[in-house]
Amino acid sequence: MSRRFTAVIIKEEGWYVAHCVELGVVSQGKTIEEAQANLKEAVELYLESFGTEDLPQNTGEVVFYPLEVAVNA
């Protein structure tokens, strides 16, 4: 059985930081591919440790958009 989760990767100071939104699991890598592989391994270890009961469901489509807000200086 497989489950689908949402992952976000952000580049920070030479590292790619990967975050599984539903589980709060975070990993990193020097490349996007390394960050993806490390996050997949981290999520698998999380699921082995904590089980698969009561896991949050992925709600489907994920939408990212630029958000601009006024900041009082």
One Martini backbone bead per residue (centre of mass of N, CA, C, O) as a GRO file, in nm:
protein
   73
    1MET     BB    1   0.099   0.034   0.019
    2SER     BB    2   0.021   0.375  -0.055
    3ARG     BB    3   0.101   0.720   0.006
    4ARG     BB    4   0.003   1.063  -0.011
    5PHE     BB    5   0.203   1.358  -0.004
    6THR     BB    6   0.322   1.677   0.088
    7ALA     BB    7   0.590   1.859  -0.069
    8VAL     BB    8   0.847   2.096   0.030
    9ILE     BB    9   1.097   2.299  -0.137
   10ILE     BB   10   1.378   2.484  -0.002
   11LYS     BB   11   1.621   2.724  -0.049
   12GLU     BB   12   1.905   2.724   0.194
   13GLU     BB   13   2.216   2.798   0.205
   14GLY     BB   14   2.284   2.542  -0.010
   15TRP     BB   15   2.013   2.407   0.072
   16TYR     BB   16   1.763   2.157   0.063
   17VAL     BB   17   1.441   2.183   0.208
   18ALA     BB   18   1.231   1.922   0.322
   19HIS     BB   19   0.862   1.907   0.355
   20CYS     BB   20   0.608   1.741   0.527
   21VAL     BB   21   0.310   1.867   0.584
   22GLU     BB   22   0.133   1.646   0.738
   23LEU     BB   23   0.388   1.541   0.941
   24GLY     BB   24   0.654   1.735   0.987
   25VAL     BB   25   0.876   1.637   0.805
   26VAL     BB   26   1.239   1.681   0.785
   27SER     BB   27   1.485   1.757   0.528
   28GLN     BB   28   1.799   1.725   0.334
   29GLY     BB   29   2.006   1.872   0.058
   30LYS     BB   30   2.222   1.964  -0.205
   31THR     BB   31   1.982   1.854  -0.369
   32ILE     BB   32   1.677   1.786  -0.474
   33GLU     BB   33   1.711   1.478  -0.496
   34GLU     BB   34   1.830   1.441  -0.212
   35ALA     BB   35   1.594   1.564  -0.055
   36GLN     BB   36   1.381   1.365  -0.155
   37ALA     BB   37   1.517   1.103  -0.057
   38ASN     BB   38   1.540   1.188   0.243
   39LEU     BB   39   1.237   1.232   0.291
   40LYS     BB   40   1.139   0.952   0.221
   41GLU     BB   41   1.299   0.812   0.443
   42ALA     BB   42   1.184   0.975   0.683
   43VAL     BB   43   0.888   0.892   0.640
   44GLU     BB   44   0.928   0.588   0.663
   45LEU     BB   45   1.038   0.601   0.955
   46TYR     BB   46   0.794   0.735   1.080
   47LEU     BB   47   0.588   0.509   1.004
   48GLU     BB   48   0.737   0.282   1.157
   49SER     BB   49   0.718   0.424   1.443
   50PHE     BB   50   0.389   0.540   1.429
   51GLY     BB   51   0.238   0.450   1.196
   52THR     BB   52  -0.091   0.447   0.996
   53GLU     BB   53  -0.276   0.556   1.193
   54ASP     BB   54  -0.433   0.854   1.165
   55LEU     BB   55  -0.373   0.979   0.900
   56PRO     BB   56  -0.348   1.228   0.709
   57GLN     BB   57  -0.503   1.365   0.436
   58ASN     BB   58  -0.481   1.428   0.120
   59THR     BB   59  -0.661   1.689  -0.056
   60GLY     BB   60  -0.484   1.717  -0.325
   61GLU     BB   61  -0.465   2.000  -0.448
   62VAL     BB   62  -0.188   2.222  -0.500
   63VAL     BB   63  -0.142   2.576  -0.423
   64PHE     BB   64   0.072   2.823  -0.554
   65TYR     BB   65   0.141   3.168  -0.457
   66PRO     BB   66   0.189   3.492  -0.468
   67LEU     BB   67   0.240   3.697  -0.170
   68GLU     BB   68   0.129   4.028  -0.101
   69VAL     BB   69   0.224   4.255   0.160
   70ALA     BB   70   0.193   4.498   0.381
   71VAL     BB   71   0.460   4.690   0.543
   72ASN     BB   72   0.534   4.847   0.829
   73ALA     BB   73   0.818   5.067   0.887
   0.00000   0.00000   0.00000
